[in-house]
């Protein structure tokens, strides 16, 4: 139809939402989760200034959401016509609502990144360092309102990706009201891990600092929320309609069951949990291993939800 964007014949055929969409879901979750959790921590603890963790989360948020947008555009049948979704706006469409949030989130995140990095980018050549510093000083006057807006939009982006996918009513594994909560919880968990890694590697954050300790304590509730959401999805399928009960096989058979149990559960949950319980995260090796495991586990979870949900339902559909 005219004005409708087709996501089904992009870089991958055979499923409605191919791997670029899974990568976008991963990147958007990292973006919103990393920035949302750090800003929330600063608000609740009364922290201010350009903390290393804030610098890291802002950098991650901007880079990942821009890469995610690139994945979406490349997956379109006609990538050069991506602007149509901005023109043909439908307020009743989850996708259109998400696009409107992104139209505010991306530029405001860029502004916040300029603010927190204005003194760290003086090395940029051709006078760009000075320009960034001047712009950062100007934007810093409105820092308060900007951080509050970005904070709400960050969690909104995490939830929106879940609402977008759960709108696919053909797929029992995907079509669940719990999915947005799962995407928020997993995005926050992986985003926190990514922010800690970058803050330590690039911005001089100490692994045993006070702010890092706060995030370490928050990891357990995040993990518990993720596990609870996955449990609720599984229970809803087991005790649901016939189609939902049949889709439970996604957790037990096939390559995507391996991705879930080995990647999402084993690597994403098991490795950080084991390292945290044994105190190994105090060492550099344990810290980095747990962080990368959390990020990798989130990617596996996104791939499982998207691909197992679609392919399993396709196999159950009578020919």
C-alpha positions as CSV (number, residue, x, y, z in Angstrom):
1,X,0.0,0.0,0.0
2,X,1.1,3.6,-0.6
3,X,2.8,5.2,2.3
4,X,3.4,1.9,4.1
5,X,6.9,0.9,5.0
6,X,7.7,-2.8,4.3
7,X,10.0,-4.4,6.8
8,X,9.7,-7.9,5.4
9,X,12.0,-7.7,2.3
10,X,15.1,-6.0,3.6
11,X,18.4,-7.7,4.4
12,X,16.8,-11.0,5.4
13,X,13.8,-12.8,3.8
14,X,11.5,-15.4,5.4
15,X,10.6,-13.7,8.6
16,X,8.7,-10.4,9.2
17,X,11.4,-9.1,11.5
18,X,14.9,-10.2,10.5
19,X,18.3,-9.9,12.2
20,X,18.7,-6.1,11.7
21,X,15.6,-5.6,13.8
22,X,17.1,-7.9,16.5
23,X,20.3,-5.8,16.4
24,X,18.2,-2.6,16.6
25,X,16.3,-4.0,19.6
26,X,19.6,-4.8,21.3
27,X,21.2,-1.4,20.6
28,X,18.1,0.6,21.6
29,X,17.9,-1.3,24.8
30,X,21.5,-0.6,25.6
31,X,21.0,3.1,24.7
32,X,18.0,3.6,26.9
33,X,19.1,1.3,29.7
34,X,22.6,2.8,30.1
35,X,21.5,6.4,30.2
36,X,18.3,5.8,32.1
37,X,19.9,3.9,35.0
38,X,22.8,6.3,35.4
39,X,20.5,9.4,35.4
40,X,18.2,7.7,37.8
41,X,21.0,6.9,40.2
42,X,22.2,10.5,40.1
43,X,18.8,11.9,40.8
44,X,18.1,9.5,43.7
45,X,21.5,10.0,45.2
46,X,21.7,13.7,44.7
47,X,24.8,13.4,42.5
48,X,25.8,16.1,40.1
49,X,28.6,17.0,37.7
50,X,30.1,15.2,34.7
51,X,30.7,11.8,36.4
52,X,32.7,9.2,34.5
53,X,29.7,6.9,34.5
54,X,27.5,9.7,33.0
55,X,30.1,10.4,30.3
56,X,30.2,6.7,29.5
57,X,26.4,6.2,29.4
58,X,25.8,9.3,27.3
59,X,28.5,8.2,24.8
60,X,27.0,4.7,24.7
61,X,23.5,6.0,24.4
62,X,24.2,8.2,21.4
63,X,26.4,5.8,19.5
64,X,24.1,2.8,20.0
65,X,20.9,4.6,19.1
66,X,22.4,6.0,15.9
67,X,23.7,2.5,14.9
68,X,20.3,1.2,15.6
69,X,18.7,3.7,13.3
70,X,21.1,2.7,10.6
71,X,19.9,-1.0,11.0
72,X,16.3,0.1,10.7
73,X,17.0,2.1,7.6
74,X,19.0,-0.6,5.9
75,X,16.3,-3.2,6.5
76,X,13.7,-1.1,4.6
77,X,12.8,-2.3,1.2
78,X,13.6,1.2,0.0
79,X,16.1,2.7,2.5
80,X,16.1,6.1,0.7
81,X,12.4,6.5,1.6
82,X,12.8,6.1,5.4
83,X,11.5,9.7,5.7
84,X,8.0,8.4,4.8
85,X,7.4,7.2,8.3
86,X,7.9,10.8,9.5
87,X,5.4,12.1,7.0
88,X,2.7,9.5,7.3
89,X,2.3,9.7,11.0
90,X,-0.4,7.5,12.7
91,X,-1.0,8.4,16.4
92,X,-2.6,5.0,16.9
93,X,0.4,3.1,15.7
94,X,3.1,1.9,18.2
95,X,5.7,2.4,15.6
96,X,4.7,6.0,15.0
97,X,4.7,6.8,18.7
98,X,8.2,5.3,18.9
99,X,9.4,7.4,16.0
100,X,8.1,10.5,17.8
101,X,10.0,9.6,21.0
102,X,13.1,8.9,18.9
103,X,12.8,12.3,17.2
104,X,13.2,13.9,20.7
105,X,15.4,11.3,22.3
106,X,18.2,11.3,19.7
107,X,18.9,15.1,19.5
108,X,18.5,15.6,23.3
109,X,20.9,12.7,23.9
110,X,23.3,14.3,21.5
111,X,23.0,17.6,23.4
112,X,23.5,15.9,26.8
113,X,26.6,14.1,25.4
114,X,28.0,17.5,24.3
115,X,27.3,18.9,27.7
116,X,29.1,16.1,29.7
117,X,32.0,15.7,27.2
118,X,32.6,19.4,26.6
119,X,35.8,19.4,28.6
120,X,36.9,16.0,27.4
121,X,37.0,16.7,23.7
122,X,39.4,19.6,23.6
123,X,41.8,17.5,21.6
124,X,39.5,17.4,18.6
125,X,41.3,19.0,15.6
126,X,40.3,21.9,13.3
127,X,38.8,23.9,16.2
128,X,36.1,21.3,16.8
129,X,37.2,20.9,20.4
130,X,36.6,24.5,21.1
131,X,33.3,24.5,19.3
132,X,32.1,21.5,21.4
133,X,33.2,23.3,24.6
134,X,31.3,26.5,23.7
135,X,28.1,24.6,22.7
136,X,28.4,22.5,25.8
137,X,28.6,25.6,28.0
138,X,25.5,27.1,26.3
139,X,23.5,23.8,26.5
140,X,24.6,23.4,30.2
141,X,22.3,26.3,31.2
142,X,19.3,24.1,30.4
143,X,20.9,20.9,31.8
144,X,18.2,20.3,34.4
145,X,15.2,20.1,32.1
146,X,17.2,18.2,29.5
147,X,18.3,15.5,31.9
148,X,14.7,15.0,33.1
149,X,13.3,14.7,29.6
150,X,16.1,12.3,28.5
151,X,15.5,10.2,31.6
152,X,11.9,9.6,30.8
153,X,12.5,9.1,27.1
154,X,15.3,6.6,27.8
155,X,13.0,4.3,29.7
156,X,10.3,5.0,27.1
157,X,12.6,3.8,24.3
158,X,13.3,0.6,26.2
159,X,9.6,-0.1,26.7
160,X,8.7,1.0,23.2
161,X,10.7,-1.8,21.6
162,X,8.9,-4.3,23.7
163,X,5.5,-2.8,22.8
164,X,6.4,-2.8,19.1
165,X,7.3,-6.5,19.0
166,X,4.4,-7.6,21.2
167,X,2.0,-6.1,18.7
168,X,2.6,-9.1,16.4
169,X,-0.5,-11.0,17.4
170,X,0.4,-14.0,15.2
171,X,3.2,-15.1,17.4
172,X,2.3,-16.4,20.9
173,X,5.9,-16.1,22.3
174,X,6.1,-12.4,21.2
175,X,2.5,-11.3,21.7
176,X,2.5,-10.9,25.5
177,X,2.0,-7.9,27.8
178,X,5.1,-8.9,29.8
179,X,7.5,-8.3,26.9
180,X,7.8,-4.5,27.4
181,X,8.8,-5.0,31.1
182,X,11.3,-7.7,30.0
183,X,12.8,-5.3,27.5
184,X,13.1,-2.6,30.1
185,X,14.7,-4.9,32.7
186,X,17.2,-6.5,30.2
187,X,18.0,-3.1,28.7
188,X,18.8,-1.6,32.1
189,X,20.9,-4.6,33.1
190,X,23.0,-4.7,29.9
191,X,23.1,-0.9,29.7
192,X,24.5,-0.7,33.2
193,X,27.1,-3.3,32.4
194,X,28.2,-1.5,29.3
195,X,28.4,1.9,31.1
196,X,30.6,0.4,33.8
197,X,32.9,-1.1,31.3
198,X,33.3,2.1,29.2
199,X,33.6,4.3,32.3
200,X,36.4,2.1,33.6
201,X,38.2,1.7,30.3
202,X,38.0,5.3,29.0
203,X,36.9,7.8,31.6
204,X,39.0,6.7,34.6
205,X,36.3,5.3,36.9
206,X,37.6,3.1,39.6
207,X,36.1,-0.4,40.0
208,X,35.7,0.1,43.7
209,X,34.3,3.7,43.6
210,X,31.1,4.6,45.5
211,X,29.0,5.0,42.3
212,X,30.2,1.6,41.1
213,X,29.2,0.1,44.4
214,X,25.7,1.5,44.0
215,X,25.4,-0.1,40.6
216,X,26.7,-3.4,41.9
217,X,23.9,-3.5,44.5
218,X,21.3,-2.7,41.8
219,X,22.4,-5.6,39.6
220,X,20.6,-8.2,41.7
221,X,17.1,-6.6,41.5
222,X,17.6,-6.1,37.8
223,X,18.5,-9.7,37.3
224,X,15.6,-10.8,39.5
225,X,13.2,-8.7,37.4
226,X,14.5,-10.2,34.1
227,X,14.0,-13.8,35.5
228,X,10.6,-13.0,36.8
229,X,9.5,-11.6,33.4
230,X,10.8,-14.7,31.5
231,X,9.1,-16.9,34.1
232,X,5.8,-15.1,33.5
233,X,6.0,-15.4,29.8
234,X,6.7,-19.2,30.1
235,X,3.8,-19.7,32.5
236,X,1.5,-17.7,30.3
237,X,2.3,-20.0,27.3
238,X,2.1,-23.2,29.3
239,X,-1.3,-22.4,30.7
240,X,-2.5,-20.4,27.7
241,X,-4.4,-21.3,24.6
242,X,-3.5,-24.2,22.4
243,X,-1.3,-22.2,20.1
244,X,0.6,-20.7,23.0
245,X,1.1,-24.1,24.6
246,X,2.5,-25.5,21.3
247,X,4.9,-22.5,21.1
248,X,6.5,-23.6,24.4
249,X,8.7,-25.9,22.3
250,X,10.7,-22.8,21.4
251,X,12.3,-23.2,24.9
252,X,13.1,-26.9,24.5
253,X,14.0,-27.8,20.9
254,X,16.0,-26.3,18.0
255,X,18.9,-24.0,17.7
256,X,17.1,-21.1,19.3
257,X,16.5,-23.1,22.5
258,X,20.3,-23.5,22.7
259,X,20.7,-19.7,22.2
260,X,18.3,-19.1,25.1
261,X,19.6,-21.7,27.6
262,X,23.3,-21.3,26.8
263,X,23.5,-17.7,25.7
264,X,20.7,-15.8,27.6
265,X,20.5,-18.0,30.7
266,X,24.0,-19.5,31.0
267,X,26.1,-16.6,29.8
268,X,23.8,-13.7,30.5
269,X,22.6,-14.8,34.0
270,X,24.8,-17.6,35.1
271,X,28.2,-16.1,34.5
272,X,27.5,-12.7,36.2
273,X,25.7,-14.4,39.1
274,X,28.5,-16.9,39.7
275,X,31.2,-14.3,39.5
276,X,29.2,-12.0,41.8
277,X,28.4,-14.6,44.4
278,X,32.0,-15.8,44.6
279,X,33.4,-12.2,44.8
280,X,35.4,-12.7,41.6
281,X,34.1,-9.4,40.2
282,X,36.5,-7.6,42.5
283,X,39.3,-8.6,40.2
284,X,39.8,-7.0,36.8
285,X,39.3,-10.3,34.9
286,X,36.1,-11.1,36.8
287,X,34.8,-7.5,36.3
288,X,35.3,-7.5,32.6
289,X,34.0,-11.1,32.1
290,X,30.8,-10.3,34.0
291,X,30.2,-7.1,32.1
292,X,30.7,-8.6,28.7
293,X,28.6,-11.7,29.7
294,X,25.7,-9.5,30.7
295,X,25.8,-7.6,27.3
296,X,26.2,-10.8,25.3
297,X,23.3,-12.5,27.2
298,X,21.0,-9.6,26.4
299,X,21.8,-10.0,22.7
300,X,21.0,-13.7,22.9
301,X,17.8,-12.9,24.6
302,X,16.7,-10.5,21.9
303,X,17.6,-12.9,19.2
304,X,15.7,-15.7,20.9
305,X,12.6,-13.6,21.5
306,X,12.5,-12.3,17.9
307,X,13.6,-15.4,15.9
308,X,12.2,-18.2,18.1
309,X,8.9,-16.4,18.4
310,X,8.5,-16.0,14.6
311,X,10.0,-19.3,13.3
312,X,8.3,-21.4,16.0
313,X,4.9,-19.9,15.0
314,X,5.6,-20.4,11.3
315,X,6.3,-24.1,11.9
316,X,3.0,-24.4,13.9
317,X,1.0,-22.7,11.1
318,X,-0.8,-25.3,8.9
319,X,0.2,-25.2,5.3
